[in-house]
Amino acid sequence: MNLPRVSKKKGAFSGFIAGYLAGMFLSFFAMIFWNWEMNKVNLFLLPVPFGFITSIVGWYFPRTMAALAWLLAFIPIP
């Protein structure tokens, strides 16, 4: 299957979105398993470093991160 061309800028943005969604998923389960308080900081700000790390990966592999972000967008997060 041929994936469409994705620029490095769009790959970095897709990488940030993919990392942010994965980080949100992980922080949600960290709140459950380690009895962290569920507040806005833990749920929405804790995943930001994951987004920055994966945006760097998305800069170098834009097609992969675009596909991964598209797939993660449809995983239901409780």
C-alpha positions in Angstrom: 0.0 0.0 0.0 1.4 3.4 -0.9 1.0 6.0 1.7 0.7 9.6 0.6 3.6 12.0 0.9 3.7 13.6 4.4 5.9 16.7 5.1 8.2 16.8 8.1 6.1 19.5 9.7 2.9 17.4 9.4 4.8 14.4 10.6 6.0 16.2 13.7 2.5 17.4 14.4 1.1 13.9 13.9 3.8 12.6 16.2 2.8 15.1 18.9 -0.8 14.0 18.6 0.1 10.3 18.7 2.4 10.8 21.7 -0.2 13.0 23.5 -3.0 10.4 23.1 -0.7 7.6 24.1 0.5 9.6 27.1 -3.1 10.4 28.1 -3.9 6.7 28.0 -0.9 5.9 30.1 -1.6 8.6 32.6 -5.2 7.5 33.0 -4.0 4.0 34.0 -1.3 5.4 36.2 -4.0 7.3 38.1 -5.9 4.0 38.5 -3.0 1.8 39.5 -1.1 4.1 41.8 -4.2 6.0 43.2 -3.2 9.3 41.9 -5.7 12.1 42.2 -7.6 12.6 38.9 -7.2 16.2 38.2 -6.6 18.3 35.1 -2.9 18.5 35.5 -2.4 14.7 35.7 -4.8 14.0 32.9 -3.9 16.8 30.4 -0.4 18.1 31.2 1.4 14.9 32.1 1.1 13.6 28.5 2.8 16.7 26.9 6.4 15.3 27.3 5.3 12.1 25.5 4.0 14.4 22.7 7.3 16.3 22.4 9.3 13.1 22.3 7.2 11.5 19.6 7.1 14.8 17.6 10.9 14.4 17.2 10.4 10.9 16.0 7.6 12.2 13.6 10.1 14.7 12.2 12.3 11.8 11.0 9.6 9.3 10.2 6.6 11.4 9.1 4.6 8.7 7.3 4.8 6.3 10.2 3.7 8.9 12.7 0.8 10.1 10.5 -0.5 6.5 10.3 0.0 6.0 14.0 -1.8 9.2 15.0 -4.7 8.3 12.7 -4.9 4.8 14.3 -4.7 6.2 17.9 -7.4 8.8 17.2 -9.9 5.9 17.0 -8.9 4.0 20.1 -11.5 4.8 22.7 -10.0 6.3 25.9 -12.2 5.8 28.9 
